[in-house]
């Protein structure tokens, strides 16, 4: 089968790195480049062939799932030439022709520069190596930069299609408590004013500000992944553990300021320098130019997938993007929506393929307790000391039975009883079984 070049440009949530992961698959790492973009920044490209790489650098989230469920491996198995790209600022993409990461100027960029320099340079490199147009698959910010580039008429001569998982364009309705609170309270701006130009999620400065955000009302940081991305339905603890071992990688503080501007204003504009003179210097106008999504050519094949539980790429914002694409040719736009999927599910879900096979959907069906017929006689006995059948959970069950016929539902509660007492207690006969037998006698 002829191989078609596919490129994974992975940013933000997907922009994590793993130093070494042995025996993911056979083969050797083929580091194709320290690819210098037009402004001097290098992007490391790792090319996977015949099941790519024993060691993977960046883009680990495309590879965390088992090979039969990982998109990168599935594409490779189906004859695609898969390229994984390290985003600027991450551990394996920190080279520059004249600057080092210790220089403030090294971090003087936002995603505007990814659109203007990095993505075109990467496309050109892959195209030069393969001679074929590129199928692009992006997640999160990886979707934003290709949308922005295409809206400016870039990449069109080398782009075959674009698949956008959790598309980020409009973010004014973002519900992520951490992201929204950080934007509204100028977290990134505070770091910039303190001359901290590298936004390192594991760094001391970001950690301190995050702890401050976590103290705000309505923000629960006991599960940071959920607080940031939404309630993911289909991850397992081992995959999350591997991901967190290598923590989200660095980006620029300026990039985070750019996103904060988008959240606060609900626009897709270039970086706002906050000063008319500075904006005039960079753009020739007092306000930053916009990326107009209606300028995306209507014949570019697009696949958009988004989830109802996503707190970053929220449904309302995706619908604004789709409104901008309303003139798109019908056979060139495919949209898929999963009610239960959140941001991380689209790249790290472990059971979607098997569930689809068995249930016809990505997640297992639920047993709905409200469907229990209201005339079925039920006797429920539970104890206040039970650590398995705890009172709060039983009360949730009882809430589901709130329409049950009154004479058909008997509930008994023992404050001092635990799980084993109901079958082995020496006084269970007197305190439980007498009532249970009376119930059976009535029905």
TITI-951441 format. One record per residue (C-alpha): residue in three letters; chain; x negated, y, z negated. Coordinates in Angstrom, 2 decimals, decimal comma. Each point is the difference from the previous one (the first is absolute). Last residue first. Example, Ala and Ser with C-alpha at 12.3 -4.5 7.8 and 13.67 -1.06 7.14 Angstrom:
BEGIN
<pt 'SER' 'A' <-13,67 -1,06 -7,14>>
<pt 'ALA' 'A' <1,37 -3,44 -0,66>>
//
This chain:
BEGIN
<pt 'UNK' 'A' <45,76 -9,52 -49,77>>
<pt 'UNK' 'A' <1,07 0,59 -3,59>>
<pt 'UNK' 'A' <-1,82 -3,06 -1,32>>
<pt 'UNK' 'A' <-3,21 1,07 1,69>>
<pt 'UNK' 'A' <0,15 3,35 -1,80>>
<pt 'UNK' 'A' <0,61 -1,75 -3,34>>
<pt 'UNK' 'A' <-3,01 -2,20 0,71>>
<pt 'UNK' 'A' <-2,19 3,07 0,62>>
<pt 'UNK' 'A' <1,23 1,72 -3,16>>
<pt 'UNK' 'A' <-0,85 -3,04 -2,12>>
<pt 'UNK' 'A' <-3,30 -0,38 1,84>>
<pt 'UNK' 'A' <-1,39 3,43 -0,79>>
<pt 'UNK' 'A' <-0,26 0,95 -3,69>>
<pt 'UNK' 'A' <1,01 -3,23 -1,73>>
<pt 'UNK' 'A' <-1,49 -2,49 2,42>>
<pt 'UNK' 'A' <-3,11 2,11 0,57>>
<pt 'UNK' 'A' <-0,87 -0,27 -3,70>>
<pt 'UNK' 'A' <-3,01 -2,33 0,32>>
<pt 'UNK' 'A' <-1,15 1,89 3,08>>
<pt 'UNK' 'A' <-1,11 -2,18 2,91>>
<pt 'UNK' 'A' <2,11 0,92 3,04>>
<pt 'UNK' 'A' <0,97 3,64 -0,52>>
<pt 'UNK' 'A' <-2,90 0,59 -2,35>>
<pt 'UNK' 'A' <-2,51 -0,67 2,80>>
<pt 'UNK' 'A' <0,49 3,38 1,69>>
<pt 'UNK' 'A' <0,16 2,30 -3,03>>
<pt 'UNK' 'A' <2,78 0,64 -2,56>>
<pt 'UNK' 'A' <-0,17 2,73 -2,65>>
<pt 'UNK' 'A' <2,41 2,54 1,54>>
<pt 'UNK' 'A' <2,49 -2,65 1,11>>
<pt 'UNK' 'A' <2,29 1,07 2,84>>
<pt 'UNK' 'A' <3,13 -1,72 1,29>>
<pt 'UNK' 'A' <1,75 0,84 3,26>>
<pt 'UNK' 'A' <3,29 -1,56 1,15>>
<pt 'UNK' 'A' <1,27 0,68 3,53>>
<pt 'UNK' 'A' <3,18 -1,46 1,47>>
<pt 'UNK' 'A' <2,46 1,73 -2,35>>
<pt 'UNK' 'A' <-1,19 3,42 1,14>>
<pt 'UNK' 'A' <0,04 -0,68 3,74>>
<pt 'UNK' 'A' <-3,42 0,89 1,39>>
<pt 'UNK' 'A' <-0,32 3,50 1,45>>
<pt 'UNK' 'A' <-3,07 0,85 -2,14>>
<pt 'UNK' 'A' <-1,81 -3,15 1,13>>
<pt 'UNK' 'A' <-2,90 1,79 1,69>>
<pt 'UNK' 'A' <-0,36 2,14 -3,13>>
<pt 'UNK' 'A' <-0,16 -3,24 -1,98>>
<pt 'UNK' 'A' <-2,98 -1,10 2,07>>
<pt 'UNK' 'A' <-1,73 3,31 -0,70>>
<pt 'UNK' 'A' <0,83 -0,50 -3,68>>
<pt 'UNK' 'A' <-1,69 -3,39 0,13>>
<pt 'UNK' 'A' <-3,13 1,67 1,33>>
<pt 'UNK' 'A' <-0,07 2,60 -2,78>>
<pt 'UNK' 'A' <0,65 -2,65 -2,66>>
<pt 'UNK' 'A' <-2,94 -2,19 0,97>>
<pt 'UNK' 'A' <0,41 -3,50 1,42>>
<pt 'UNK' 'A' <-3,69 -0,81 -0,16>>
<pt 'UNK' 'A' <-1,19 1,79 -3,16>>
<pt 'UNK' 'A' <3,09 -0,91 -2,04>>
<pt 'UNK' 'A' <0,10 1,77 -3,38>>
<pt 'UNK' 'A' <3,34 1,77 0,62>>
<pt 'UNK' 'A' <1,73 -3,21 1,00>>
<pt 'UNK' 'A' <2,33 -1,06 2,78>>
<pt 'UNK' 'A' <3,27 -1,89 0,46>>
<pt 'UNK' 'A' <2,09 0,23 3,16>>
<pt 'UNK' 'A' <3,24 -1,98 0,49>>
<pt 'UNK' 'A' <1,54 0,30 3,48>>
<pt 'UNK' 'A' <3,44 -0,95 1,37>>
<pt 'UNK' 'A' <0,09 0,70 3,77>>
<pt 'UNK' 'A' <2,85 2,48 0,67>>
<pt 'UNK' 'A' <-2,22 2,93 1,04>>
<pt 'UNK' 'A' <-1,58 -1,92 2,86>>
<pt 'UNK' 'A' <-3,81 0,46 -0,07>>
<pt 'UNK' 'A' <-0,78 2,40 2,87>>
<pt 'UNK' 'A' <-1,24 2,69 -2,42>>
<pt 'UNK' 'A' <-2,94 -2,29 -0,78>>
<pt 'UNK' 'A' <-1,42 0,53 3,48>>
<pt 'UNK' 'A' <-2,67 -2,62 0,73>>
<pt 'UNK' 'A' <-2,41 1,87 2,22>>
<pt 'UNK' 'A' <-1,32 -0,95 3,42>>
<pt 'UNK' 'A' <-3,75 -0,56 0,33>>
<pt 'UNK' 'A' <-1,88 2,80 1,78>>
<pt 'UNK' 'A' <-1,03 0,47 3,62>>
<pt 'UNK' 'A' <3,26 -1,25 1,51>>
<pt 'UNK' 'A' <1,30 -3,04 1,89>>
<pt 'UNK' 'A' <-0,08 -2,04 -3,20>>
<pt 'UNK' 'A' <-2,46 -2,83 0,61>>
<pt 'UNK' 'A' <-2,07 1,31 2,92>>
<pt 'UNK' 'A' <0,27 3,66 -1,01>>
<pt 'UNK' 'A' <-1,02 -0,98 -3,52>>
<pt 'UNK' 'A' <-3,07 -1,78 1,35>>
<pt 'UNK' 'A' <-1,10 3,03 2,04>>
<pt 'UNK' 'A' <0,79 2,59 -2,68>>
<pt 'UNK' 'A' <-1,83 -1,78 -2,78>>
<pt 'UNK' 'A' <-3,24 1,79 -0,63>>
<pt 'UNK' 'A' <0,77 3,67 0,51>>
<pt 'UNK' 'A' <-3,27 1,93 0,17>>
<pt 'UNK' 'A' <0,27 2,28 3,05>>
<pt 'UNK' 'A' <3,69 0,89 0,31>>
<pt 'UNK' 'A' <0,71 -0,80 -3,63>>
<pt 'UNK' 'A' <-2,31 2,78 -1,18>>
<pt 'UNK' 'A' <2,39 2,85 0,84>>
<pt 'UNK' 'A' <3,30 -1,48 -1,18>>
<pt 'UNK' 'A' <2,26 -2,67 1,49>>
<pt 'UNK' 'A' <3,46 -0,84 -1,38>>
<pt 'UNK' 'A' <2,20 1,72 2,60>>
<pt 'UNK' 'A' <-2,11 -1,10 2,93>>
<pt 'UNK' 'A' <0,33 2,21 3,10>>
<pt 'UNK' 'A' <-1,29 -0,72 3,50>>
<pt 'UNK' 'A' <-0,13 2,56 2,81>>
<pt 'UNK' 'A' <-1,02 -0,78 3,59>>
<pt 'UNK' 'A' <-0,55 2,86 2,45>>
<pt 'UNK' 'A' <-1,09 -0,45 3,62>>
<pt 'UNK' 'A' <3,10 -1,85 1,26>>
<pt 'UNK' 'A' <2,22 2,91 -0,94>>
<pt 'UNK' 'A' <-2,15 2,72 1,51>>
<pt 'UNK' 'A' <-0,64 2,59 -2,68>>
<pt 'UNK' 'A' <2,44 2,92 -0,02>>
<pt 'UNK' 'A' <0,83 -0,47 -3,69>>
<pt 'UNK' 'A' <-3,68 0,01 -0,98>>
<pt 'UNK' 'A' <0,19 3,13 -2,16>>
<pt 'UNK' 'A' <3,07 -1,49 -1,69>>
<pt 'UNK' 'A' <-2,11 -3,10 -0,67>>
<pt 'UNK' 'A' <-2,52 2,14 -1,86>>
<pt 'UNK' 'A' <2,77 1,53 -2,09>>
<pt 'UNK' 'A' <1,29 -3,53 -0,63>>
<pt 'UNK' 'A' <-3,45 -0,97 -1,27>>
<pt 'UNK' 'A' <0,20 2,86 -2,50>>
<pt 'UNK' 'A' <3,39 -1,09 -1,32>>
<pt 'UNK' 'A' <-1,10 -3,65 -0,21>>
<pt 'UNK' 'A' <-3,03 0,67 -2,15>>
<pt 'UNK' 'A' <-3,58 -0,54 1,17>>
<pt 'UNK' 'A' <-1,54 0,60 -3,42>>
<pt 'UNK' 'A' <2,55 -1,46 -2,45>>
<pt 'UNK' 'A' <0,78 -3,06 2,15>>
<pt 'UNK' 'A' <2,96 -1,99 -1,34>>
<pt 'UNK' 'A' <2,11 0,33 3,16>>
<pt 'UNK' 'A' <-2,80 -1,20 2,24>>
<pt 'UNK' 'A' <-1,49 1,12 3,30>>
<pt 'UNK' 'A' <-1,03 -1,50 3,32>>
<pt 'UNK' 'A' <-0,57 2,08 3,14>>
<pt 'UNK' 'A' <-1,08 -1,53 3,34>>
<pt 'UNK' 'A' <-0,82 2,52 2,73>>
<pt 'UNK' 'A' <-0,58 -0,41 3,75>>
<pt 'UNK' 'A' <-0,94 3,43 1,44>>
<pt 'UNK' 'A' <2,61 0,87 2,67>>
<pt 'UNK' 'A' <1,61 2,91 -1,85>>
<pt 'UNK' 'A' <-3,24 1,94 -0,22>>
<pt 'UNK' 'A' <-0,48 1,36 -3,54>>
<pt 'UNK' 'A' <0,78 3,71 0,23>>
<pt 'UNK' 'A' <3,05 -0,37 -2,26>>
<pt 'UNK' 'A' <-2,44 -0,82 -2,82>>
<pt 'UNK' 'A' <-1,27 3,58 0,00>>
<pt 'UNK' 'A' <-3,25 0,24 -1,97>>
<pt 'UNK' 'A' <0,18 3,52 -1,37>>
<pt 'UNK' 'A' <-2,50 2,84 0,20>>
<pt 'UNK' 'A' <-1,32 1,56 -3,24>>
<pt 'UNK' 'A' <1,17 3,54 -0,79>>
<pt 'UNK' 'A' <-1,72 3,31 0,68>>
<pt 'UNK' 'A' <-1,08 -0,87 3,53>>
<pt 'UNK' 'A' <-3,24 -0,61 1,87>>
<pt 'UNK' 'A' <-0,24 -3,48 -1,49>>
<pt 'UNK' 'A' <-3,21 -0,14 -2,06>>
<pt 'UNK' 'A' <-0,81 3,69 -0,51>>
<pt 'UNK' 'A' <3,65 1,00 0,05>>
<pt 'UNK' 'A' <0,70 -2,54 -2,74>>
<pt 'UNK' 'A' <-2,88 1,43 -2,02>>
<pt 'UNK' 'A' <1,28 3,56 0,49>>
<pt 'UNK' 'A' <3,55 -1,00 -0,87>>
<pt 'UNK' 'A' <-1,06 -1,67 -3,24>>
<pt 'UNK' 'A' <1,34 -3,22 -1,49>>
<pt 'UNK' 'A' <-2,35 -2,13 2,10>>
<pt 'UNK' 'A' <2,99 -1,96 1,30>>
<pt 'UNK' 'A' <-1,03 -3,33 1,52>>
<pt 'UNK' 'A' <1,90 -0,81 3,18>>
<pt 'UNK' 'A' <3,75 -0,21 -0,24>>
<pt 'UNK' 'A' <2,41 -2,90 -0,31>>
<pt 'UNK' 'A' <2,58 1,67 -2,26>>
<pt 'UNK' 'A' <1,95 -0,89 -3,15>>
<pt 'UNK' 'A' <-1,52 2,97 -1,84>>
<pt 'UNK' 'A' <-0,97 -1,52 -3,35>>
<pt 'UNK' 'A' <-0,79 -3,46 1,35>>
<pt 'UNK' 'A' <-1,88 1,35 3,03>>
<pt 'UNK' 'A' <-2,07 2,35 -2,14>>
<pt 'UNK' 'A' <-0,85 -2,87 -2,35>>
<pt 'UNK' 'A' <-1,15 -2,03 3,01>>
<pt 'UNK' 'A' <-2,39 2,77 1,02>>
<pt 'UNK' 'A' <-1,25 0,35 -3,58>>
<pt 'UNK' 'A' <-0,77 -3,73 0,02>>
<pt 'UNK' 'A' <-2,03 0,42 3,18>>
<pt 'UNK' 'A' <-1,89 2,92 -1,53>>
<pt 'UNK' 'A' <-0,86 -2,19 -2,97>>
<pt 'UNK' 'A' <-1,67 -2,31 2,49>>
<pt 'UNK' 'A' <0,60 -3,74 -0,04>>
<pt 'UNK' 'A' <-1,43 -2,63 -2,29>>
<pt 'UNK' 'A' <1,01 -3,64 -0,11>>
<pt 'UNK' 'A' <3,01 -1,59 -1,65>>
<pt 'UNK' 'A' <-1,26 -2,49 -2,59>>
<pt 'UNK' 'A' <-2,32 -2,90 0,81>>
<pt 'UNK' 'A' <1,10 -2,21 -2,85>>
<pt 'UNK' 'A' <3,48 1,44 0,53>>
<pt 'UNK' 'A' <0,42 -1,79 3,32>>
<pt 'UNK' 'A' <-1,23 -3,32 -1,35>>
<pt 'UNK' 'A' <2,40 0,24 -2,96>>
<pt 'UNK' 'A' <2,91 1,01 2,22>>
<pt 'UNK' 'A' <-0,61 -3,09 2,13>>
<pt 'UNK' 'A' <-0,16 -2,23 -3,08>>
<pt 'UNK' 'A' <3,11 1,56 -1,55>>
<pt 'UNK' 'A' <2,28 -0,76 2,90>>
<pt 'UNK' 'A' <1,67 2,51 2,28>>
<pt 'UNK' 'A' <3,49 -0,34 1,45>>
<pt 'UNK' 'A' <2,44 2,55 -1,32>>
<pt 'UNK' 'A' <-1,98 3,19 -0,30>>
<pt 'UNK' 'A' <1,68 2,51 -2,30>>
<pt 'UNK' 'A' <-1,23 3,38 1,24>>
<pt 'UNK' 'A' <-3,43 1,12 1,20>>
<pt 'UNK' 'A' <-1,41 2,19 -2,79>>
<pt 'UNK' 'A' <1,93 -1,00 -3,11>>
<pt 'UNK' 'A' <0,08 -3,59 1,23>>
<pt 'UNK' 'A' <-3,77 -0,17 0,44>>
<pt 'UNK' 'A' <-0,57 1,81 -3,28>>
<pt 'UNK' 'A' <1,97 -2,48 -2,08>>
<pt 'UNK' 'A' <-0,11 1,22 -3,60>>
<pt 'UNK' 'A' <-0,06 3,47 1,56>>
<pt 'UNK' 'A' <3,64 0,81 -0,65>>
<pt 'UNK' 'A' <0,83 3,55 1,08>>
<pt 'UNK' 'A' <3,38 1,42 -1,05>>
<pt 'UNK' 'A' <-1,40 2,64 -2,34>>
<pt 'UNK' 'A' <-3,64 0,82 0,61>>
<pt 'UNK' 'A' <-2,64 -1,88 -1,95>>
<pt 'UNK' 'A' <-1,08 -1,93 3,09>>
<pt 'UNK' 'A' <-0,85 3,28 1,72>>
<pt 'UNK' 'A' <-2,54 0,82 -2,72>>
<pt 'UNK' 'A' <-1,52 -3,47 0,28>>
<pt 'UNK' 'A' <-0,28 0,59 3,75>>
<pt 'UNK' 'A' <-1,86 3,26 -0,64>>
<pt 'UNK' 'A' <-2,50 -1,79 -2,20>>
<pt 'UNK' 'A' <-0,41 -2,86 2,47>>
<pt 'UNK' 'A' <-0,57 2,42 2,88>>
<pt 'UNK' 'A' <-2,82 1,72 -1,90>>
<pt 'UNK' 'A' <-1,64 -3,21 -1,21>>
<pt 'UNK' 'A' <-0,10 -1,73 3,36>>
<pt 'UNK' 'A' <1,96 -3,12 0,85>>
<pt 'UNK' 'A' <2,31 1,72 2,48>>
<pt 'UNK' 'A' <-2,99 1,87 1,51>>
<pt 'UNK' 'A' <1,04 3,26 1,66>>
<pt 'UNK' 'A' <-3,38 1,34 1,12>>
<pt 'UNK' 'A' <-0,04 3,81 0,02>>
<pt 'UNK' 'A' <-0,15 0,69 -3,72>>
<pt 'UNK' 'A' <-0,88 3,70 -0,10>>
<pt 'UNK' 'A' <2,27 0,62 -3,02>>
<pt 'UNK' 'A' <2,30 2,02 2,25>>
<pt 'UNK' 'A' <0,16 -3,05 2,28>>
<pt 'UNK' 'A' <0,97 -2,24 -2,91>>
<pt 'UNK' 'A' <2,80 2,37 -0,96>>
<pt 'UNK' 'A' <1,20 0,12 3,61>>
<pt 'UNK' 'A' <0,24 -3,79 -0,01>>
<pt 'UNK' 'A' <2,21 0,00 -3,10>>
<pt 'UNK' 'A' <2,12 2,97 1,10>>
<pt 'UNK' 'A' <2,89 -0,73 -2,39>>
<pt 'UNK' 'A' <2,56 -0,46 2,78>>
<pt 'UNK' 'A' <-2,30 -2,23 2,02>>
<pt 'UNK' 'A' <-1,08 -2,18 -2,93>>
<pt 'UNK' 'A' <3,59 -0,30 -1,16>>
<pt 'UNK' 'A' <1,06 -1,08 3,47>>
<pt 'UNK' 'A' <-2,78 -2,56 0,42>>
<pt 'UNK' 'A' <0,38 -1,46 -3,50>>
<pt 'UNK' 'A' <3,79 -0,14 0,01>>
<pt 'UNK' 'A' <0,16 -1,50 3,52>>
<pt 'UNK' 'A' <3,31 1,36 1,33>>
<pt 'UNK' 'A' <-1,20 1,56 3,28>>
<pt 'UNK' 'A' <2,77 2,23 1,37>>
<pt 'UNK' 'A' <-2,35 2,56 1,56>>
<pt 'UNK' 'A' <-2,18 -2,73 1,52>>
<pt 'UNK' 'A' <0,56 0,46 3,75>>
<pt 'UNK' 'A' <-2,54 -1,99 1,98>>
<pt 'UNK' 'A' <-0,94 -3,22 -1,78>>
<pt 'UNK' 'A' <1,20 -3,23 1,59>>
<pt 'UNK' 'A' <0,22 -3,00 -2,33>>
<pt 'UNK' 'A' <-1,40 -2,35 2,68>>
<pt 'UNK' 'A' <-0,49 1,71 3,36>>
<pt 'UNK' 'A' <-0,69 -2,15 3,05>>
<pt 'UNK' 'A' <-1,44 2,03 2,88>>
<pt 'UNK' 'A' <-0,18 -1,05 3,65>>
<pt 'UNK' 'A' <-2,36 -0,03 3,00>>
<pt 'UNK' 'A' <-2,13 2,97 -1,01>>
<pt 'UNK' 'A' <-3,08 0,84 2,11>>
<pt 'UNK' 'A' <1,28 2,70 2,37>>
<pt 'UNK' 'A' <2,39 1,28 -2,66>>
<pt 'UNK' 'A' <-2,70 0,53 -2,62>>
<pt 'UNK' 'A' <0,81 3,71 -0,48>>
<pt 'UNK' 'A' <3,09 1,86 1,23>>
<pt 'UNK' 'A' <0,37 2,06 -3,16>>
<pt 'UNK' 'A' <3,00 -2,07 -1,17>>
<pt 'UNK' 'A' <-2,18 -3,06 0,69>>
<pt 'UNK' 'A' <-2,60 1,19 -2,48>>
<pt 'UNK' 'A' <2,55 0,85 -2,69>>
<pt 'UNK' 'A' <1,75 -3,35 0,35>>
<pt 'UNK' 'A' <-3,37 -1,79 -0,04>>
<pt 'UNK' 'A' <-1,11 1,88 -3,12>>
<pt 'UNK' 'A' <3,24 -0,54 -1,87>>
<pt 'UNK' 'A' <0,16 -3,75 0,56>>
<pt 'UNK' 'A' <-3,42 -0,64 -1,53>>
<pt 'UNK' 'A' <1,18 2,16 -2,89>>
<pt 'UNK' 'A' <2,40 -2,83 -0,95>>
<pt 'UNK' 'A' <-0,77 -3,10 2,05>>
<pt 'UNK' 'A' <-1,31 -0,09 3,55>>
<pt 'UNK' 'A' <-0,01 -2,45 2,87>>
<pt 'UNK' 'A' <-1,31 1,25 3,36>>
<pt 'UNK' 'A' <0,20 -2,07 3,17>>
<pt 'UNK' 'A' <-2,90 1,26 2,09>>
<pt 'UNK' 'A' <-0,54 0,35 3,72>>
<pt 'UNK' 'A' <-2,68 -2,25 1,40>>
<pt 'UNK' 'A' <-3,62 0,40 1,10>>
<pt 'UNK' 'A' <-1,09 -1,91 -3,08>>
<pt 'UNK' 'A' <-3,12 1,73 -1,34>>
<pt 'UNK' 'A' <0,66 3,41 1,56>>
<pt 'UNK' 'A' <3,62 -0,14 -1,16>>
<pt 'UNK' 'A' <-1,10 -0,84 -3,53>>
<pt 'UNK' 'A' <-2,41 2,94 -0,05>>
<pt 'UNK' 'A' <2,41 2,46 1,59>>
<pt 'UNK' 'A' <2,77 -0,94 -2,41>>
<pt 'UNK' 'A' <-2,38 0,48 -2,93>>
<pt 'UNK' 'A' <-1,16 3,39 1,24>>
<pt 'UNK' 'A' <3,61 1,12 0,59>>
<pt 'UNK' 'A' <0,97 -1,15 -3,53>>
<pt 'UNK' 'A' <-2,95 1,59 -1,76>>
<pt 'UNK' 'A' <-0,06 3,44 1,63>>
<pt 'UNK' 'A' <3,23 2,01 0,27>>
<pt 'UNK' 'A' <2,42 -2,30 -1,81>>
<pt 'UNK' 'A' <-2,45 -1,00 -2,74>>
<pt 'UNK' 'A' <-1,00 3,65 -0,21>>
<pt 'UNK' 'A' <3,61 1,03 -0,67>>
<pt 'UNK' 'A' <0,09 -2,74 -2,66>>
<pt 'UNK' 'A' <-1,95 2,35 -2,21>>
<pt 'UNK' 'A' <-3,61 1,13 0,14>>
<pt 'UNK' 'A' <-2,71 1,77 -1,95>>
<pt 'UNK' 'A' <-1,19 -3,08 -1,89>>
<pt 'UNK' 'A' <-3,52 -0,07 1,49>>
<pt 'UNK' 'A' <-0,13 3,78 -0,49>>
<pt 'UNK' 'A' <0,01 -0,49 -3,77>>
<pt 'UNK' 'A' <-3,26 -1,92 0,32>>
<pt 'UNK' 'A' <-0,52 -3,05 -2,20>>
<pt 'UNK' 'A' <1,60 -2,18 2,68>>
<pt 'UNK' 'A' <-3,04 0,77 2,18>>
<pt 'UNK' 'A' <-0,21 2,34 3,00>>
<pt 'UNK' 'A' <-1,98 0,09 3,27>>
<pt 'UNK' 'A' <1,11 -2,77 2,37>>
<pt 'UNK' 'A' <2,58 -1,34 -2,40>>
<pt 'UNK' 'A' <0,64 -3,36 -1,66>>
<pt 'UNK' 'A' <2,64 -0,65 -2,63>>
<pt 'UNK' 'A' <2,11 -2,60 1,77>>
<pt 'UNK' 'A' <-0,66 -3,21 -1,89>>
<pt 'UNK' 'A' <0,98 1,24 -3,45>>
<pt 'UNK' 'A' <2,95 2,02 1,23>>
<pt 'UNK' 'A' <-0,39 3,65 0,99>>
<pt 'UNK' 'A' <1,18 -0,36 3,60>>
<pt 'UNK' 'A' <2,11 -3,06 0,68>>
<pt 'UNK' 'A' <-1,46 -3,42 0,67>>
<pt 'UNK' 'A' <1,43 -1,55 3,15>>
<pt 'UNK' 'A' <1,11 -3,56 0,62>>
<pt 'UNK' 'A' <-0,06 -1,21 3,61>>
<pt 'UNK' 'A' <2,02 -3,01 1,16>>
<pt 'UNK' 'A' <-0,47 -1,54 3,45>>
<pt 'UNK' 'A' <3,43 -1,55 0,43>>
<pt 'UNK' 'A' <0,45 -3,62 1,01>>
<pt 'UNK' 'A' <2,80 -1,11 -2,27>>
<pt 'UNK' 'A' <-2,28 -1,26 -2,76>>
<pt 'UNK' 'A' <-1,65 3,44 -0,13>>
<pt 'UNK' 'A' <3,43 1,60 -0,38>>
<pt 'UNK' 'A' <0,91 -2,35 -2,84>>
<pt 'UNK' 'A' <-3,37 0,60 -1,66>>
<pt 'UNK' 'A' <0,43 3,78 -0,06>>
<pt 'UNK' 'A' <3,66 -0,31 -1,01>>
<pt 'UNK' 'A' <-0,78 -2,17 -3,01>>
<pt 'UNK' 'A' <2,68 -2,67 -0,49>>
<pt 'UNK' 'A' <-1,63 -3,18 1,35>>
<pt 'UNK' 'A' <-3,39 1,28 -1,13>>
<pt 'UNK' 'A' <1,15 0,30 -3,63>>
<pt 'UNK' 'A' <0,65 3,62 -1,05>>
<pt 'UNK' 'A' <-2,81 2,34 -0,97>>
<pt 'UNK' 'A' <-1,24 0,69 3,53>>
<pt 'UNK' 'A' <1,84 3,13 1,17>>
<pt 'UNK' 'A' <-0,42 1,36 -3,52>>
<pt 'UNK' 'A' <-3,78 -0,31 0,28>>
<pt 'UNK' 'A' <-0,25 2,78 2,56>>
<pt 'UNK' 'A' <-3,63 0,80 -0,86>>
<pt 'UNK' 'A' <-2,87 -2,47 -0,22>>
<pt 'UNK' 'A' <0,81 -3,58 0,81>>
<pt 'UNK' 'A' <-2,43 -2,82 -0,53>>
<pt 'UNK' 'A' <0,51 -3,40 1,58>>
<pt 'UNK' 'A' <1,14 1,75 3,12>>
<pt 'UNK' 'A' <2,66 -0,27 2,62>>
<pt 'UNK' 'A' <2,00 -3,02 0,98>>
<pt 'UNK' 'A' <-1,27 -0,76 3,47>>
<pt 'UNK' 'A' <-1,10 3,60 0,35>>
<pt 'UNK' 'A' <0,22 2,87 -2,43>>
<pt 'UNK' 'A' <-1,68 3,31 0,76>>
<pt 'UNK' 'A' <-1,01 2,19 -2,91>>
<pt 'UNK' 'A' <-0,23 3,63 0,87>>
<pt 'UNK' 'A' <-1,84 2,38 -2,31>>
<pt 'UNK' 'A' <1,07 3,60 0,48>>
<pt 'UNK' 'A' <-2,73 2,65 0,06>>
<pt 'UNK' 'A' <0,55 3,73 -0,52>>
<pt 'UNK' 'A' <-1,94 2,38 2,26>>
<pt 'UNK' 'A' <2,76 2,33 1,20>>
<pt 'UNK' 'A' <0,55 -1,78 3,32>>
<pt 'UNK' 'A' <0,31 -3,39 -1,70>>
<pt 'UNK' 'A' <-3,11 -2,09 -0,49>>
<pt 'UNK' 'A' <0,72 -3,73 0,07>>
<pt 'UNK' 'A' <-2,20 -1,88 -2,40>>
<pt 'UNK' 'A' <0,76 -2,85 2,14>>
<pt 'UNK' 'A' <0,93 -3,51 0,89>>
<pt 'UNK' 'A' <-0,36 -1,74 -3,31>>
<pt 'UNK' 'A' <0,61 -3,59 1,04>>
<pt 'UNK' 'A' <0,46 -1,86 -3,22>>
<pt 'UNK' 'A' <-0,52 -3,67 0,58>>
<pt 'UNK' 'A' <2,35 -2,87 0,69>>
<pt 'UNK' 'A' <2,20 -2,29 -2,02>>
<pt 'UNK' 'A' <2,81 1,34 -2,11>>
<pt 'UNK' 'A' <0,69 1,50 -3,36>>
<pt 'UNK' 'A' <-3,02 -2,02 -0,98>>
<pt 'UNK' 'A' <-1,58 2,58 -2,28>>
<pt 'UNK' 'A' <1,43 3,43 -0,80>>
<pt 'UNK' 'A' <-2,71 2,56 -0,52>>
<pt 'UNK' 'A' <-0,04 3,73 -0,62>>
<pt 'UNK' 'A' <3,70 0,60 0,16>>
<pt 'UNK' 'A' <1,32 3,34 1,12>>
<pt 'UNK' 'A' <3,23 1,89 -0,32>>
<pt 'UNK' 'A' <1,56 2,28 2,57>>
<pt 'UNK' 'A' <3,30 -1,79 0,26>>
<pt 'UNK' 'A' <1,71 2,33 -2,44>>
<pt 'UNK' 'A' <-1,77 2,93 1,60>>
<pt 'UNK' 'A' <-1,06 -0,95 3,50>>
<pt 'UNK' 'A' <-0,32 -2,95 2,35>>
<pt 'UNK' 'A' <-0,49 0,28 3,71>>
<pt 'UNK' 'A' <0,69 -3,46 1,33>>
<pt 'UNK' 'A' <-0,85 -0,24 3,68>>
<pt 'UNK' 'A' <1,18 -2,57 2,47>>
<pt 'UNK' 'A' <-1,94 -0,91 3,12>>
<pt 'UNK' 'A' <1,81 -2,45 2,27>>
<pt 'UNK' 'A' <-1,58 -3,42 0,45>>
<pt 'UNK' 'A' <0,68 -2,00 3,10>>
<pt 'UNK' 'A' <1,31 -3,46 -0,87>>
//
